[in-house]
Amino acid sequence: MGTLLISIPIGILFGGTLLNIAICYLVAAPLVHFYVYDFQCQQEYYYYYNLGFSKTILWFSTMGVGVFNIIILLLL
C-alpha cells in the first residue's frame, strides 16, 4: 500500500498516464521493499527463509510484479 501511495503522486507529476504510474511503481517497489525489510523488519526474513524463500527470490518476485503491472498497462 505504501508503494502505491508513493508511486501514484510521482507518476502524476511525470505526466499522469497509467504507464508513468506503472514505471514509478516499478522503481518504487524495490526501494520500499529494501527499506522495509532491510532496515525496519530484519527479523521477518527468518519467516521467509523458513518457507524456503531467499532474499534473491523475494527481490525477483518484487520486480516480477512490477513488470507484470507494466505489461498489463501496455495492453490496455
Summary of the structure (lengths in Angstrom):
residues: 76
radius of gyration: 13.9
end to end distance: 22.6
largest distance: 42.5
contacts: 199
relative contact order: 0.15
helix: 83%
strand: 0%
